[in-house]
Amino acid sequence: MSLTNPILCLFEITDPNLIVTGISKERCSTNQRIHVVHATLSYQLLKCPHCGHKSLIKNGTHMSHLRLGTLSVKGSLKM
């Protein structure tokens, strides 16, 4: 079983076009350990979202960096 679906559910990310390609642990510039989720947003365009023309040319990809809030479940879990 892949862990990507529960991770996306934990952050309430529900886009079905989001494909997680990997998860890694890294250190940021402040020497904090962070988890990085690598993903691709891919969906089929049928027409140009700006002009509506049905002929499309795909010109590559765009990388985005999103910062999600920290999760703290200490004391919130009841057993």
Backbone torsions as a table, in degrees:
resi	resn	phi	psi	omega
1	MET	NA	133.9	179.7
2	SER	-80.5	144.0	179.2
3	LEU	-86.8	-4.6	-174.6
4	THR	-68.6	-38.4	-179.1
5	ASN	-64.0	-47.2	176.2
6	PRO	-62.6	-33.7	178.2
7	ILE	-66.2	-44.0	177.7
8	LEU	-64.4	-37.7	177.3
9	CYS	-66.0	-37.7	179.5
10	LEU	-61.1	-38.8	178.2
11	PHE	-90.8	6.5	179.8
12	GLU	57.5	40.2	175.1
13	ILE	-96.1	112.9	-171.6
14	THR	-115.7	8.6	-178.0
15	ASP	-68.8	119.1	-179.0
16	PRO	-70.8	-13.1	-179.7
17	ASN	-88.2	1.1	179.8
18	LEU	-91.3	120.5	-178.0
19	ILE	-114.7	114.6	179.7
20	VAL	-78.8	125.8	-178.6
21	THR	-103.1	-12.2	178.0
22	GLY	172.4	162.4	177.5
23	ILE	-134.7	133.4	-179.5
24	SER	-138.3	160.2	175.3
25	LYS	-105.4	133.5	-179.4
26	GLU	-139.3	169.0	173.7
27	ARG	-110.8	131.5	178.8
28	CYS	-88.1	-176.8	-175.0
29	SER	-64.8	-22.9	178.2
30	THR	-91.5	13.5	178.3
31	ASN	65.9	21.8	174.6
32	GLN	-89.6	146.4	175.1
33	ARG	-82.3	132.5	179.4
34	ILE	-130.7	156.6	173.4
35	HIS	-103.2	130.2	-179.5
36	VAL	-111.6	125.6	176.8
37	VAL	-102.7	117.0	178.4
38	HIS	-94.5	126.7	-176.7
39	ALA	-147.2	161.9	177.2
40	THR	-124.8	131.5	175.1
41	LEU	-98.3	114.5	-174.6
42	SER	-135.3	123.6	176.2
43	TYR	-146.3	155.5	-175.9
44	GLN	-85.7	117.9	174.5
45	LEU	-90.5	131.7	178.7
46	LEU	-97.8	-21.7	177.6
47	LYS	-154.3	163.5	-179.9
48	CYS	-65.2	128.4	-179.4
49	PRO	-69.4	-14.9	-178.2
50	HIS	-94.9	-48.8	-175.5
51	CYS	-110.2	-15.0	178.8
52	GLY	86.2	2.3	-179.5
53	HIS	-69.0	142.2	-174.0
54	LYS	-86.4	-6.4	178.4
55	SER	-96.7	118.3	-176.6
56	LEU	-119.5	144.6	172.5
57	ILE	-123.9	120.7	179.5
58	LYS	-88.0	127.4	-176.1
59	ASN	-115.2	47.5	173.9
60	GLY	100.2	-157.6	-176.0
61	THR	-127.9	171.6	178.7
62	HIS	-135.3	129.2	179.9
63	MET	-93.4	133.7	177.7
64	SER	-124.1	147.5	176.2
65	HIS	-116.1	118.5	179.5
66	LEU	-114.7	136.4	178.0
67	ARG	-106.9	118.8	178.6
68	LEU	-96.9	152.3	179.9
69	GLY	-63.9	158.3	178.5
70	THR	-77.4	152.4	178.7
71	LEU	-107.7	131.3	176.5
72	SER	-134.7	108.2	-178.2
73	VAL	-106.9	8.6	-179.1
74	LYS	-62.0	122.4	178.5
75	GLY	83.8	-8.4	-178.2
76	SER	-96.4	-8.8	178.9
77	LEU	-91.9	128.9	178.1
78	LYS	-106.0	129.5	-179.9
79	MET	-116.8	NA	NA
